[in-house]
Amino acid sequence: MIPNSLHSIPNLEAVSKIIITIAKDEILSRFKHLQQNEISEKGMGEIVTAADIQSEIRLAKELTSLIPESKVIGEEEYDQNKSIIERFDGDEPVWVLDPLDGTRNFSQGKPCFCTIVAYCMKNTTYLGWIYDPIKNNMFFAAKGYGAWCNDKKIETAITPKLSEMVGSIGKQRREHLSTYYSKINTELPKRLTRYRCLGMEYVDLARGKLHFAEYNLLKPWDHAAGVLIMEEAGGYGAFVSPKRPYTPGPIINKRFVATYRDDIWNNICNYLLV
């Protein structure tokens, strides 16, 4: 639940309007029109575009104007200044921003990208937004109050059999699981994939369009809002060993499994941990 001790709760409608407006101005305006001089490498095989940079600058300015004492941890600023991660330890609310999740997809003209915003304090995510500008869908959750897609509350989906499930797994792990289970002729998921856009994976987990996912390198701008939205819709996510929930903070390199329903988490872990 959102505690009384939380310094300030932002105007939710204003936050959504800011995210939508900036996505339209800085992201959609460049989609399939991105110039080569607007793309650059930033290490570890990742790229950054003018859409990422300009969106984050505007999001940081406009969101902190709603809560003047709040701080920002943005993916692109972190790339230049790692010390900003310490803002999680302060007493002020923190906006955690991934201005353009799925940058590689975006740069290649693939319509699978989004904007992610989380509102955190003391390593807890209280509010989360994921905006899909292509379909104009705003996903939102408030801790203890549920999750919505636009104005419709997201309801927990019915559990299918494993053979009907779709999971998100990295390429090497997909190959390993396929090889392992093909030898023992056991039931397999319908499909294993990777969106290359964590925000869209989380909203599909929330809606039951994706049934499970396995992650290893957890960055707060990728996961803080998504975990909240998924769990408020009836899903569950946890680190596997030792089992513990996700909390926003420094980048963590540990195995994390997310499922669209909490009651299948153990079974999915048993399937994955081979």
NORDAHU-V98548 format. One record per residue. NEAR is the number of other C-alpha atoms within 12 Angstrom. Layout:
near->{NEAR/NEAR}
//
This chain:
near->{17/22/18/9/14/24/21/25/30/31/17/24/18/19/34/36/20/33/43/35/23/34/39/27/21/31/41/31/21/28/32/17/20/25/17/16/13/22/23/21/17/17/10/8/10/20/28/35/35/32/43/42/33/28/41/40/26/27/43/35/24/26/39/31/20/25/26/20/20/30/33/42/46/44/41/34/27/26/22/15/14/16/16/24/30/22/28/31/21/19/19/26/35/46/51/50/49/49/48/51/48/35/42/29/26/35/33/22/20/18/26/31/41/51/54/53/51/52/50/44/34/24/28/33/41/43/44/51/52/53/46/38/33/23/18/23/25/38/46/46/44/34/30/18/21/30/39/33/29/21/15/16/22/31/23/29/23/19/25/19/16/22/16/20/28/31/39/38/33/22/18/14/25/26/15/18/28/25/16/19/19/15/12/11/11/15/19/26/29/19/23/30/25/28/31/29/33/43/46/44/44/54/51/38/44/45/35/33/29/38/47/50/49/39/35/22/20/27/34/42/46/43/49/46/47/57/55/51/51/52/43/40/39/37/40/37/43/34/28/25/15/11/17/16/25/35/31/38/29/28/23/19/16/21/28/36/44/50/46/45/35/30/22/26/30/22/18/34/27/13/26/33/20/14}
//
